[in-house]
Amino acid sequence: MKNIWQYMLLGIAVAIGGMFVSDIAGHFFNGMGGYGFGCILGICMYLCVIIVTCTGIIVTKLNQNTHSDKE
C-alpha cells in the first residue's frame, strides 16, 4: 500500500511539472502561432521525454531481471 501512495504522489508531482513546462513553452514559443500552440508544443515535448525515460527505466529493470535469472 505504501508503494501505491508513493507512485500516486510521484504522478501528481510529474503532472504539476508538466503544467509548468507547458506554461514556459507557451511563453517561449509564443511567436509560432500563439500561446495555445506553444503550450501544446511544450506538453508534447514533455510527454515525449517522460515516455522515453519511463521506457528506459522499464527496459533496464527487465534486463536486470533476465541477467539475474541466467546466473
CORJOJO-V731815 format. One record per helix or strand of 2 or more residues. SS is the DSSP state (@ for helix, = for strand). FROM is the first residue (numbers start at 0). LEN is the number of residues. If there is no record, write none. Layout:
BEGIN
SS,FROM,LEN
SS,FROM,LEN
END
This chain:
BEGIN
@,1,27
@,29,3
@,34,36
END
